[in-house]
Amino acid sequence: MEIMRLVVTGPVGAGKSTFIRSVSEIEVVDTDRQATDETAELKPKTTVAFDFGRLQFGSEMALHLYGTPGQSRFDFMWDILIRQAHAYILLVAAHRPLEFRYARRIASFMNQRRQVPMIIGLTHTDLPTSWQAENIAIALGYIDPQDCPPIVTVNATEQVSVAQAIITLIQHSMQTNLVNAGKP
Amino acid sequence: MSINTEKLGIVLQNFVTATSDVQGAALVTPDGLPLAATLPGAMDEERVSAMSAAMLSLGERIGQELGRGGIDRIYVEGDQGYGILTSCGDDAVLLVLADKKAKQGVLMLEIKRAVSEIKLILM
């Protein structure tokens, strides 16, 4: 059986842990600790190492989902996780524009280490203050729509929505690999 | 009552200078923020804190899921020395960095002493 390792990353409170909990077939291995920094204003607990979930995808493939911590002091974990990853999804809360720059920083951290297929997942899109996808793409530095990775809207608390995002990520990953295989 | 961080700093510093072959120590919150630290020059306090928290949480998880029970300490032995993480109650984790030459028995005893001293301050 083939194992595909997917990394779920993004700023604090984007919904990474929730995302994995929504689809994992095993009880999620989490490393939550009580938050004592500014994270505590958003939520009581925060991931300090990683979340791990597993999902069977057809009969031939198992997905291993790894969620990163959000804070940059844990960037050694970002490094460890992305080095093993086949693809990743960057989760961004659409209603917190102040974090877009930080999300961009995470993406460039990842891209510097590994060139793996990625997509962007927008969470919290149902709020009146949420930004439109195309504006977020620009804020994340994807000025040219041609270069922009696929953007999906995710409700991290809903299994169907998360599964859809994962399917998009896998499709994108396969396409990218096909294109790269065609190159000399 | 607020935590006496100055006192914590002094306890750590005394521990590092008084215990032979100990090169540094840091007291951090379980979510990886520094409370007090006496570290070798090149080490970044924030990074050390985050690593300690990540390691301890994984260790505790292994203890839980693989039936090893509650974790007293986590021990990293490299060819250049040791890194020892000890839980100091619910609110703090102590990381001690020691030289390869360190006598383990003495080290453990000294850590135990430091932990009980720290716990008193944190109470």
Interface residues (C-beta under 8 A of the other chain):
Chain A: V29 T31 D32 R33 Q34 A35 T36 D37 T39 T46 V48 A49 P69 Q71 R73 F74 F76 M77
Chain B: T29 P30 D31 G32 L33 E46 R47 S49 A50 M51 A53 A54 M55 S57 L58 R61 E65
